[in-house]
Amino acid sequence: MLFAGAPAHTACKRQTNTKYTTVYHDFCLWKIVCGYVMIGTSIKTDKTKRGREHIMRESGILMPVSSLPGPYGIGCFGKAAFQFVDFLSAAGQTIWQLLPLSPTGYGDSPYQSCSAFAGNPYFVDLETLEKEGLLTAADLKAESWGKDPLEVDYGTLYVSRFAVLRKAYAAWRSQCAGLHGCAYYYPDNYYAFTLANEDWLEDYALYMALKVANKMKNWVEWDAPYRRRDKAALAAFAAENEEEIGFWKFVQYKFSVQWQAVKTYANEKGVQILGDIPIYVSADSVDAWVGGKLFELDADGRFARVAGCPPDYFSADGQLWGNPLYDWAYHKKTGYAWWIQRVRHALGIYDLLRIDHFRGFDTYWAIPATSTTARTGKWENGPGMELFDALEAALGKLPIIAEDLGELFPSVRKLLADSTFPGMKVLQFAFGGGDNEYLPHNHVKNGVVYPGTHDNTTLTDWWENGASEKEKATAAAYLHLTSCKPTAKEVAAVKTAAARTALLRAALGSVADRAIIPMYDWLGLGAEAHLNTPGKLGGNWAWRAKAGFDSKALAAQIKAECAVYCRCNADVQNVKESAI
């Protein structure tokens, strides 16, 4: 811990076998920490009463970072990210929605991450590292990046990305070796980053080093001293693996610096970043490894029950996610400290937060850990408003969007209303029959409308393959593509492009404050762009856009469409200025 009374000279300390195994600065570093923009850091003092601020009509685009084009196997924080921000601005968009920026885990899913706090190493831009002298063009050419530029090959990526990141780390250590009489003298902002994020970074780096030493096995399969977090065993391991632990800190440092550059650029262009917080953590994660009492445990200290959801639209058998369930009684005793830490961290990365599986805070589906099917689960009560009251008391007004999909009990709807968070309306769910709540005439102003989410297929594929004949007939009539009672022949005559355009305009025309359109729907892509099929293992999260997808012509088209419904950034700015 550094204090204001620390000496004004700059000092350094050689690495030792203590928790801090690198050199550090005293007074100068303290000043840096106070001014450094850090991943996961958000200082808020506004404790306003709950109440929704007025939001102008606006629109955004859902585009995962992983789906951006580029030469090295996956989208990242390089040129394509900045170009996409320019595209959003030119298209009149004020929101860029991402999937979680956390490391991908089981099934290559960003919702099954090894850490609720860390950033995805795959998103570190390699060309930036090359410009910094940490990689060479030959280093990048030496690796395979997959055969298809329109698809992420996660198996290949795992090998190639970490190979070049380790080369960059070795070069970085070499640059820092022996400076100022120290074994390693790293940049000041690196020390600032590690100190600001030590509450999660230390455990994460140690966990990943242990994962590597154990051939990436789940932590429950490690030797007992490591599995049970024996202090002496962990200290000895850390001392022997200082360089490996340092690698994982280095990657997070570069992730933070590069992402903050992208986010700052987006904010300067009038674009807010909408991130995503999965409600649960992965069983194979540092959070589960260190969490202990945060989760439901049996008498042997193992996870007693796991998360999932009952049978629904996506899966007739329900979904067995396998995530450990929270011990909400224990969280209450701590004043929901872990959740406050998590949301504060997220507010340092994103401007807006979408909380996945919001209904789980009201009631959640609890499945015995030994079960092989989600059908054996039962509903349990979550923390409800008590959690969000604690979050707001600590962090101020929360810029949260609630993913309120699935089976919604009256109590879930009450929780959403009490929170004042906007919920989601998905058009692909709207046309099953009757006065469906997802039909645009039933939308509410405090909401976010989507043609589909990352779990839905594209509009093109939905119209051609996913929608039932009844849904297509209902949609065709509702969208005035046919007569009010169309024949099968009339419905069959509706062109896919016409249906897609009508659905996009229905979303933009909704009374909901925000409309967010997936990029692949603006592009008119089919099943090849379907990001995730719930319950399907493998083949998900792989779609990548073609180079040049973000053309000036498409930006102009999107802006024109949004302007019709008063949703482009110029409209928002004009209204704000007129109110001044």
N, C-alpha and C positions, 0 to 999 in steps of 0.2 A: 504494500500500500504506500503510495506517495502522498506527502502532506505539503501544505502550503509553506511550511517552514523549512523545507528541504534546501540544502545549499545551492547557491546560484551557479556553481560551476557544473560542467558536464562531466559525469563520471561513467565508467563502464566496469562491468564485472564479468569475468570469465564464466562460462557455463559450468554448472555443478550438477550434482545428482539430486537437486531439490526440485520443488514444483516449478520454479523458474529456472530453466536450463539453458537460457540464452543470456546474452548481455542485455543490460538495460540502462536507460538514462534516468537521472533524478529530476531536478527542477525543470530542465528543458522539456523533458518528456511530459511532465505534468501539464505544462502549458499547451503542448500538442494535443494531449488527450481532451482538454477542455474545448479545443476548437476543431477537432477532426470529425468529419462525417463518417460514421461507423455503421457497419451492417448491424441491424438489429437495435439501433439506438434511436429512440424518439422521445424527446422531452416535451411534455405537454403540461400546461398549467391551467387551462380552461376547464373548469368543473361545472359547466353550464347544466341547467336542468334538462332532463331528457325532453326532447322535442325536435321534430324534424325541421332542419333548415330548408328554405324554399330552393328547389332545384329547377333550373331551366331545362327545357327539353333538350336532350343531347343524345348522341349516338356514339358507338364505339365498335371496335372489331376484335373478335377473339382470334388470336394468332399465337400459338405456342412458340417460344424461342427456338425450340428444337426443330420446328417446321420451316424456319428461315433457310434460304439457300446458302451455299458456301462450299468451298472445296474440301473440307476436312470432316466429312461424315455426318455432321449434325449442325443445326443452326447454333449461333453463339453470339457473344457481345461484340462482334466485329462490325465491319462496314455495312453488312446487310441489316443489322439492327438499327443503325443510325438512318439508313436509307428508308427503312420501314417507318420510322418516326416521321421523316419528311413526307412520306406517302400519306400517313394518317392526317397530318396537318393539311396537306393539299386537298385531301378528301373531306375536309370539314369535320373530322372526328376528334372527340375530346377524351376518349378512353381507349387504352390498349389493355385488353384483358389477356392475362397469361394463365397457364397452368402453374402449379407450384414450381418454384425455382429450386426446390430441394433435390438432392441426389435421387436418381431412379433406383428402385429396388426390385423386389420380386415381380416377375412378369414385365420388367422394364417400366414399371408404373411410378410416376412421381407421387402417387398417393400411398405408396408403400416404401417409404424412404428410410434410410439408415439414421436419419437425423431430422428432427423438427426444426432445427435452427441453421444447419449448414446449407451452403449453396452447391449446386450441381457442378462438379469439376469439368464436365463436358462443355459447359458454356463459356469457359475461359477462352478468350480469343488467342489463337496461336500466332497469328500474324502480328499482333501487338507484342507478344513475347519475343518474336523475331526482331522487331524494331528496337526492343530494349536490349538486344544483344544476348538474349538468353537461349535462342534457338537459331539455327541456320536454315536456309532453304533446303539444303541437303538433308537435314534432320526430318523435315516435313515430307520430302519426296521419298524418303526411305520406308515410310509406313504405308500400309494399305488402308484405305478409307471407305471401302465398300464398292460394290460394282454398280449400284444404281444411285445416281445423285438425287432421285426423288423418293428415296426410302432410307431410313436410318437402319443400319445393320449393327445392332447393339453388341453382338458377339465380337465382331471385328473392332468396333469402336472401343470396347473395354480394353483390348490389348494395345491398340495404336495410341489412343489418347493418353493413357497413363505412361506409356513409354516415352512420349515426347515431353509430358509434364515433368517426369523425373529428370530428363535431360536439362530442362529449364531450371529446375531446382538445383541441380548440381552446378550449373553455370552461375546461378545466383549466389550460392554459398561460396563459390570460388571468387566471385567479385567482392564479397564481403570479408573474406578471410584475411586476418592479420591487420586490419585497419585500426588505427589509433591504439596499437598495442594490445588489441583484444584478439582472442581466437576467432571470433566472428562479430563484426560490428554491422548490424543490419540498419536499413533506413529508419529514420525516426517515426515515420507514419506506420511502419510495420509494428513497432513496439506499441504505438498508440492503439492500433487495431487489436493486438493480442490482449492488452490490458483491458480495453473496453469490452471485450467479448469473452473474457476468461471464464465467466460463469457457465458457458457451454463449450467453448473452444478446447479447453484443457481435456475434458472428458472425451470429446469427439475425437481429437487427434490420438489420444491414447487408445480409444476403442478401435479406431481404424488400423492403428499399428498392430494391435492384438489380432484383428481380423486377418491382416496379411500374414502374421506369424502362424495363424491357425488355418491357413489356406482358405480363407473367406468363409469358414464354417459359421453357422449361427452360434451366438455367444452361449446358448444353453448347452452346447456340445464342447465347450472349452474345459480345460482342467479345472478342478474345483477351486483352487486359489484365485484364479482369474475370474471364473464364473461368479464367485461369491464376493469378489472385490476385496480380497485380503490385502491390507495396506502394505505390508512388507513385500509381498510378491509383486504388487503393482509398482512400488517404488524401485525394486530391483530391475523389473522389466523396463521401466522408463529410463533408468540410468544406462542400460545396455542398448537402448534403441532410440537414443536422442535424435539421430539423424532422420530416422523414419517418422518419428513424431513430428519433427520439424517440417517434413515434406507436406503433411496434411494441413499444418498451419499455413504454410506458404501458399498452397492452392486456395485456401479460403481467403487469404489476404488478397491474392490476385483477383479472385471472384468479386470480392467486395469493391475493390478499386474500380474494376472495369464496369460492374453493374451500376455503381453510383454515377459513373460518367454517362451511361446510357440514360438512366433515370433523370439526371439533371438536364440533359439535352431534351428529353421528352417534355419535362415540365416547362422548360423555356419556350417550347413550341406550343404550349397550351394543351398538352396531352397528359392525362393522369394515368397512372399505372394501377390496374385492378389485379391484385394477386389473389391467391387461393390458399386457404388454411384447411387441410383435412382435419376433421374432428378428432380422429384417432392417430396414434403413432403405430409404427410397424412393430411386430413382435421381435423381429431381428433388427434392432436399432439401439443406438446408444441411450436413447430415452428410456427404453424398456430395461436396459442393463443397469442404469443408475437409478431408475425411478422407484423401485421397491414399493413402499406403501402407497404410492400414487395409484397403484393398480389393484384390482381384485386378485388376491392370492389365496391359495389353499394352504393346508397345514404344513406342506412341504416347501412352501415358498414359491410354488409354480403358479402360473396364471390359472385362475379357477374357471373363468368364462371368457369368451371372446365375442367380437362384434360381427355383425352381419345385418341382413334385412330379410324379412319374410318374402314369400312369393309376391311378385309384382309384374308390372308391364315388361320389364327387362328379362326376368327369369321366373319360370314356372316353379322352380325348386327353391326360390330365394337365393340369397348370396351369402356364402360363408367367407367373410373377409379374413378372419383369424387374428385381428388386432386385439391386444389386451384391453379390457374394459377398465375404466377409471373407478377407483373407490371414492365416490363423491362425498361420502361422509368424512373421509380423511382430508380431501381438498377443502371442505368447509372449515375444518379445524385450522387449516393454515391460512385462512382468508383468501383462498384461491390464488396463492402466491405463484404457483407454477404457471397458471393460465395468464396471470398478469405479465409475467416474464415473457411468455410466448407471444402474446399479442403486442406487447411493447416492442419486441424484436421485429415482428412483422411490420409494424408501423414505421420502422426504420428502413424497410425495403420497398414497401408499396405505399400508394396514396389511399387506395380503397381496398377493402378485404372482403372476399367472398368466403363465407364459412360453409364448407361442404357438409351435407347431412345435418342441417340445422335442427331437424326434428329430434335428433338424438339428445339434445339438451332438455327436451320435455320428456319424452319416453324413448327408450332405445331397446333394440332387440338383442337379448343376452342369450348366448348359446353355450352350453357346456363345452369346455375345452376339448373333451374327448370325442365330441360328435363329429360325424362325417357329413352332415347335412344341416342346413340352416332351418329346416322344418322343426327341429327339436327345441328351438329357442322360445323365449317368452318376453313379453314387454315388462320393462322396469322403469321407474321414475328417475329422471335426470335432475339437475340442479335448478332448472328453470331460471326465472328472473334474478334469483339470488346471485348467480354467477355474473350476469351482465351488469347488475348494480355494483358489484365489487370491481369489475373492470372499469366501469365509468367513473367510479369514485377515485380510482388510481390513475386513469389515463385521460379522462375527459370524454367528450362526445365521441362516439365510436363510428367510423365511416364503414359500416358493415353492410353487406348484401347477404341475405339469408337464402341458402339453397333449400327451399321449403318444398321439395318434391317428394313423391312417394305417398304412402298412406297417411293422410293427415287427420288426426283425431281433433275434436273440438279444442282440446287443451293445447295442441300444437298451434292452432290458429290464434288462440288467445295469447300464447307466448309471443308470436310474431307481432300481434297488434300491440301488446304491452311494450315490446322492445322498440317499436316504431321503425324497425329495420325494413327496408324494401324487400319483398319476396320476388320470386321468379315466375314468369308465365311462358310456357313453351308451346309454340304453335303446333308442333307435331303431335301433341297430346290432345288437341282441341276438337278433332273431328270424328270422335267415336260415336256421337249421337247425343241428342238432348241439349239442354242449355248448359253446355260444358263451361266450367270456370276458366278454361284456357282460351275460349273464343274471345277475340278482341273486344267485343262489346261488353264483356264482363271484366275486363282489366281495370285496375285501379291506378290512380296517378302515382302513388308511392309504390312503384314496382319497376321491374326490369323485364323486358320482353325479349325472348330469343326465338328464332326459328327452330333451333335445336341446340342442345348442349354438346360438350365433348363426348358424352355417352350416346348421343343420337347419331344416326348416319347423316349424310348430307341431304339437303332438300332434293337434289336431283335423284339420288338413290332412293330416298323415301318415296317420291312420287312414282318412280319406275318399278320399284321392287318391294318397298317396305309397307306402304299404305294398303289397307284392305280396299276392296271395291266400294264398301260402304263409306269408308273414310274419304276416298277420292270423290265419290259422288257428293258427299256432304260438303267437302272443300270446294269442289267445282261450283256448286250452287252458291255457297256463302261468298265466294270471291268473284261472283258474276262472270265466271268462265263459261257457263252454260245457262240453260233455263233453270227456273227454281226447282223443277222436278225432272232432272235430266235422265235420259235413257242411257243404257249401257253404251250405246253407240256414240252418244254425245260426249260422254266422259272419255271414252277411248280416243276421241278425236282431239282432245286437249293436248297441245304440245307441252313437253316437259319444260321448255324454256318459259312458256307463258305461265305455267303453274308456279314455277320458281319465282318469277318476277312478281306475280300476284301475292305470293306468300311473303316475300321481302317487303312489299309495300304495305301489307297488312301489319307487319311488325313495326315498320316505321310510322304508320298511321295510328298505332295504338295510343291510348291516353297515357300510358305508362311514361314516367319521366325519362327513362332510359331505354334505348333499344340497342342491343348488341348483336351483331351479325358475325358468324364465323367467316373467316377469310375464304374458306373453300366454297361457301355459298355465294359469295360475290363472284367467285371465279366459275361457278357452275360445274364444279367437279362432282364425280360420282363416287362409287364405293371405295375407290382407291384412296380417298382422302378421309375415310371414316377413322377417327382417331382411336376410339376405344369401344369394344363390345363387352359390356359387363358380363362377368362369368366366363369369358373366353381367356385362356392362358396362351400367350404368345401371339405375335402378329399385330399387337396394338402399339399405339404411340409412335408410329413409324413414318407417317406422311410428311413429305417435304415439298415445298412449293418450287416451281421452276424458276430459274434465274430470269429476272425481268417481269415477274408476275405483277409487281407493284408499279405499273406503267402510269404515265401522266394521263393517258386517255381513260384508264379505269378510275383513277382518282377523281377526274372531272365528272365521270358518270355517277360515282357514288355521292359526290358532293351535290350534284343536281338532284338526285333522288332524295337525299336527306333534306335539302332545302325546301322541297315541296311540302314536307311535313314539319318544317321549322326546327330541324335537328342539326344543322351544321354549325361549326364553331363560330362563323360570322354572325349567325342569328343569335347565339348565346351571348357573344360579345356586345352586339348592338343593344340587346335587352338590358344587359348589365350597365352599359354606359348611359342609357336613357333613364335608368333609375337613380343615377348619381346626381 
